Amino acid sequence: MNDINANDAVLVKEYMQGRESALEVLVNRHKQRIHGFIFSKVLDRDITEDIFQDTFIKVIRTLKRGKYNEEGKFLPWVMRIAHNLVIDHFRRNKRMPKFQSRNDFDIFDVISDGEDSIESEMISSQVHEDVRRLVEELPEDQKEVLLMRIYKEMSFKEIAESTDVSINTALGRMRYALINLRKVIDKHNIVLTK
């Protein structure tokens, strides 16, 4: 079987057995997808290139240590690494775009790359799971508003009517929910993927 037709799992195995060129095939095969994913988050070519390089440094280190056991799901695994590095980048620069307190806030902005691909769905479901766990730590009134806003996609007017409070109170609860969520994330030093 030549490299063009070899599936990712075969190439990963060959690389782990010492055939360096197998990794080059994997990088070339997935470069555009991973590059596009990173760029859609950071919107800067140089930073994208840096994060892309760091992603593959991590990939190489993990494979060299024989720690890879993703059962052939190479691309989703690499995408998770890239996503974590994007989060690290925003952390270092004190810019967490998904935690801005604004009315059209969406905690998942950072992971929607405009493609309904299997990889991004996997990453998305993992992040959603992590966020749900964090949301459980919020006070009940804040949790209620946050869940209505994010998971039920209700407007603040609908939330206010449903919870029998003013729009300002609903907005206030949302704001405090986001502040508290941020505190929980910082306290546990959580990156929103595994």
VMD Tcl script that draws the C-alpha trace (Angstrom):
set ca {
  {0.00 0.00 0.00}
  {1.47 3.38 -0.92}
  {1.37 6.40 1.41}
  {-1.39 8.17 -0.50}
  {-3.85 5.35 0.14}
  {-2.59 4.35 3.60}
  {-5.02 5.35 6.31}
  {-3.95 7.52 9.25}
  {-3.73 4.62 11.71}
  {-1.27 2.76 9.46}
  {0.89 5.86 9.02}
  {0.87 6.61 12.76}
  {1.95 3.04 13.50}
  {4.74 3.22 10.89}
  {5.96 6.53 12.32}
  {5.99 5.07 15.84}
  {8.05 2.17 14.47}
  {10.66 4.62 13.20}
  {9.64 5.60 9.65}
  {10.00 9.39 9.86}
  {8.50 10.07 6.42}
  {5.11 8.67 7.55}
  {4.59 11.77 9.71}
  {5.27 14.06 6.78}
  {2.46 12.35 4.85}
  {0.08 12.86 7.83}
  {1.06 16.53 8.20}
  {0.57 17.22 4.49}
  {-2.73 15.32 4.48}
  {-4.27 17.34 7.31}
  {-2.35 20.63 7.23}
  {-5.04 22.66 5.47}
  {-7.82 21.49 7.81}
  {-5.85 22.11 11.03}
  {-4.39 25.38 9.75}
  {-7.87 26.63 8.81}
  {-9.26 25.63 12.20}
  {-6.52 27.51 14.10}
  {-6.73 30.58 11.84}
  {-10.52 30.78 12.31}
  {-9.86 31.26 16.04}
  {-6.80 33.55 16.18}
  {-7.22 35.43 12.85}
  {-3.48 36.00 12.54}
  {-1.23 34.13 10.09}
  {1.96 34.23 12.21}
  {0.19 33.08 15.38}
  {-1.57 30.37 13.35}
  {1.79 29.14 12.08}
  {3.25 29.13 15.62}
  {0.30 27.19 17.05}
  {0.38 24.78 14.10}
  {4.09 24.09 14.74}
  {3.46 23.67 18.50}
  {0.61 21.27 17.74}
  {2.89 18.98 15.77}
  {5.70 19.26 18.34}
  {3.18 17.90 20.87}
  {2.02 15.24 18.42}
  {5.63 14.12 17.81}
  {6.46 14.05 21.54}
  {3.36 11.99 22.32}
  {4.01 9.54 19.48}
  {7.72 9.23 20.37}
  {6.76 8.35 23.95}
  {4.37 5.71 22.59}
  {1.47 7.41 24.39}
  {-0.89 7.51 21.43}
  {-3.94 5.26 21.66}
  {-6.69 7.06 19.79}
  {-7.75 3.95 17.86}
  {-7.21 5.47 14.46}
  {-8.88 8.80 15.21}
  {-5.75 10.79 14.42}
  {-7.32 13.99 13.09}
  {-9.79 14.57 15.96}
  {-6.92 13.97 18.41}
  {-4.69 16.53 16.64}
  {-7.61 18.98 16.49}
  {-8.06 18.69 20.27}
  {-4.36 19.45 20.78}
  {-4.63 22.47 18.46}
  {-7.76 23.65 20.27}
  {-6.04 23.43 23.67}
  {-3.11 25.44 22.33}
  {-5.50 28.10 21.00}
  {-7.04 28.35 24.50}
  {-3.53 28.60 26.01}
  {-2.73 31.40 23.57}
  {-5.80 33.39 24.66}
  {-5.00 32.71 28.32}
  {-1.43 33.99 27.96}
  {-2.67 37.12 26.25}
  {-5.47 37.59 28.78}
  {-7.97 37.52 25.93}
  {-10.71 34.99 26.43}
  {-13.17 35.99 23.70}
  {-15.81 33.54 24.83}
  {-16.17 35.13 28.26}
  {-17.02 38.67 27.25}
  {-20.12 39.83 29.08}
  {-22.29 40.97 26.25}
  {-25.88 40.22 25.48}
  {-25.19 38.08 22.42}
  {-22.62 36.08 24.36}
  {-21.96 32.54 23.15}
  {-19.63 30.42 25.22}
  {-19.00 28.20 22.19}
  {-17.82 30.94 19.77}
  {-14.29 29.70 20.04}
  {-15.08 26.22 18.73}
  {-17.41 26.85 15.81}
  {-15.21 26.77 12.72}
  {-18.06 26.92 10.25}
  {-17.67 23.27 9.30}
  {-19.94 20.52 10.54}
  {-17.08 18.07 10.55}
  {-16.84 14.99 12.75}
  {-13.73 16.42 14.43}
  {-15.30 19.72 15.39}
  {-18.43 17.92 16.60}
  {-16.28 15.70 18.82}
  {-14.39 18.69 20.20}
  {-17.63 20.58 20.59}
  {-19.36 17.79 22.50}
  {-16.35 17.46 24.83}
  {-16.32 21.20 25.53}
  {-20.09 21.23 26.05}
  {-19.67 18.40 28.56}
  {-16.94 20.30 30.45}
  {-19.01 23.48 30.49}
  {-22.12 21.66 31.75}
  {-20.06 20.32 34.66}
  {-18.88 23.84 35.52}
  {-22.39 25.28 35.21}
  {-23.55 22.86 37.93}
  {-21.40 24.83 40.42}
  {-23.32 28.07 39.85}
  {-26.06 29.41 42.15}
  {-29.49 28.17 41.04}
  {-30.87 31.49 39.69}
  {-27.73 32.12 37.62}
  {-27.61 28.55 36.36}
  {-31.25 28.79 35.25}
  {-30.63 31.93 33.14}
  {-27.43 30.54 31.65}
  {-29.07 27.25 30.62}
  {-32.08 29.03 29.11}
  {-29.82 31.38 27.18}
  {-27.23 28.90 25.91}
  {-29.03 25.58 25.65}
  {-32.59 26.71 24.94}
  {-31.48 29.82 22.99}
  {-34.15 31.94 24.66}
  {-34.05 35.73 24.43}
  {-33.63 37.76 27.62}
  {-37.23 38.91 27.20}
  {-38.37 35.25 27.16}
  {-36.12 34.41 30.11}
  {-37.50 37.37 32.09}
  {-41.09 36.29 31.40}
  {-40.37 32.64 32.14}
  {-38.63 33.36 35.48}
  {-40.98 36.22 36.41}
  {-38.24 38.87 36.77}
  {-37.36 42.05 34.86}
  {-35.10 41.92 31.80}
  {-32.45 43.81 33.79}
  {-32.52 41.15 36.52}
  {-32.19 38.40 33.89}
  {-29.26 40.25 32.29}
  {-27.68 40.77 35.72}
  {-27.96 37.08 36.56}
  {-26.39 36.18 33.24}
  {-23.54 38.61 33.90}
  {-22.90 37.17 37.37}
  {-23.14 33.64 36.00}
  {-20.38 34.44 33.50}
  {-18.22 36.12 36.15}
  {-18.65 33.13 38.47}
  {-18.03 30.66 35.66}
  {-14.81 32.47 34.91}
  {-13.80 32.28 38.60}
  {-14.49 28.53 38.69}
  {-12.43 28.03 35.54}
  {-9.53 30.07 36.94}
  {-9.78 28.36 40.36}
  {-9.51 24.90 38.85}
  {-7.16 26.10 36.09}
  {-9.41 24.37 33.57}
  {-8.86 24.20 29.83}
  {-12.19 23.56 28.16}
  {-11.21 20.32 26.47}
  {-9.44 17.15 27.42}
}
mol new
graphics top color blue
foreach p $ca { graphics top sphere $p radius 0.5 }
foreach p [lrange $ca 0 end-1] q [lrange $ca 1 end] { graphics top cylinder $p $q radius 0.2 }
display resetview
